[in-house]
């Protein structure tokens, strides 16, 4: 059974720790259920997949690195561009329909100055270009979706880390989970 003891999670932000507990506790309960298709497990329907958006800032918490997903906080930059800047697209997302959507994603304009980021576990992120935990203060950019019920939770389809903007795919397969309309 998954360990859902949230008293061991260190955080300066009570809300952030509580959100981690909710996510990790829910995942622990889901682990007890019979196997379901991968699409359901990865939970894209819980995110507003009609609206890709770009976020950028710096990693602001050590986070939780492990299975079933890694979680960490990013303090957003105050001066986001209107759209995703020119960044290298991972080979998995170079289908013209997907790379155009990623490159055209508008920047986040929500109320939060900090977002909690949920990414694939180390085994997957390592295969896709991130072989270590991100460091507090490290640059982070991503294109992805805001959670439908918690607008402080963001799930990338692709992210870039460090000053060199190393790209990391975050979708299984070679296409976006949903091909939302291109922004105008």
N, C-alpha and C positions, 0 to 999 in steps of 0.2 A: 504494500500500500504506500502511496506517496506520502511524504512528510509534509504536512500542512501547518506545522508549528510556526506561526508568524511572529512569535516573540523573539525569534532569533534574527529576524530581518532588521538590519541597522539602517536607519534613515533619519535625517534631520527633519523630514517633512512627514507629519503624521498621515496626511491624506494619501501621499504617495505610498507609504508603507501599507495602509489599509487597502489601497487599490491592488498592490502586489498580493496581499493576502487573499483578496477576493478572487483574483485571477488564478493564483496557484492553488487555492482551495478548490475552486471549480474544476480545474484541470485534474486535481487529485480524485475528485468524485467521478469525473468522466472516465478516468482510468479503470474504474470498477465496472463500467458498462461494457457490453459486448462490442466487438470491433465494428466500426462504421466506416463508410467510404472516406478516403483522404480529404475530399472536399469539405465534408462536414467537420472533420477534426481540425482542419486548419482555419476554420471559422471566417472566411472572407465575407459570408453573408452578414456577419455582425458589424461590418464596416460599410461606410457609405461609398460603395464601389462605383457610383455614378459620378463621383467627383474626385479625380486624382488631384493632388496638390503637392507643391514643393515646400519643404521646410529646411532651414539651415540654422546652425548655431554651434554651441559647444556642449560636449558631454558634461553633465553637472552632478552625476551620482555614480558611485561604483557599480550600482545595479546588482542584479541577480543574473549570473551567467551559468546556464545549464539547461537541462531538459525540464519540461517540454519546450519552453521558449525562454529566451533571454529578455530581460527588462532593464531599462535604464532611463534616466531623465536627460533631456536636452533643454538648455536655456536658449531660447530663440534669439537670433540676431534681430536688432531693431530695424535694420535697413534691408529687408529682403527685396530682391528685384521683382518685377511684375510677373515674370515667368521663370521657369527652370533655366539657369545659365547653361552655356555649352559645356557639357560634361561627357566623358566617355560612357557609352552604353555597354553593359555587360553583353557578351556574345549570346547569352540565352535570350536576351530581349531585343535582338537586332532585327526582328521582323519589322518591316516598315510601318505596319499598323501600330505596333507597340512602341517602337522608338519615337515615332511622331507624337504619340500620346504622352510619353515620359518627357520629351523635350518641350512640349507645349503646356505642361501643367502649370496653372497659375499658382502664385505663392499663397501660403496660409495667411488669412486675414482675420482669424478668430480672436477671441478675447484673451487667450492664455499666453503668458510670457515664457512658460515652460510646458513641455509635453512629455508624457511618458511614452517611450518607444518600445514596441514589442517586435522582436525579430526571431528568426529561426534559431534553433539550438546550435551549439558549437559544432556538432558533427556536420550539419548542413552548411552553416555559414563558413566553416573551414574549407569545405569543398569549393565554395563559391568565392573565396578571396579574403575572408577574415579568419585568421588562425589564432586569434587571441581576444581577450576582453578589451574593449575600448577604454582609454584612460580619461580620467577627469581632466577637463580642459582641452581635449582633442576636438578638432573641427569635425562636424557631422553635417551632412546634407542628405536629403532623401526625397523621393517621390512616393507617395502612397495615399492612404485613406485614413480619415478620422472615424473612430468608433461611433456607431449609431446611438448608443445609450450613454457613453462617457466621452464627451468631446475633448477631454484631456489626454486621451489615449490614441496613439498614431501607429499604424502598421505600414511599413514601407513595402513596395514591390521591388525597389532598388534603393540602395544607399551608397554614399561615398564617404570615406573617412580619411582623416589626416590632411595635411597641407597639399599632398599630391593627388587628392581626390580619387583614391583607389575605389573602383566600382565593385559592388557586391550584389548579386542577384538575390531575390528573396521569394521567388515563386517556383513551385515545382513545375517542371516541363519548360516549354519555350514560349509561352504566351501569358499575357496578363490574365488574372482570374476572371475579369470582366472587361470587355472592350467598350468602355463608356464612350459617349460621343466626344469628338474632339472639341476642346474649348474654342470659342469664337474669337 
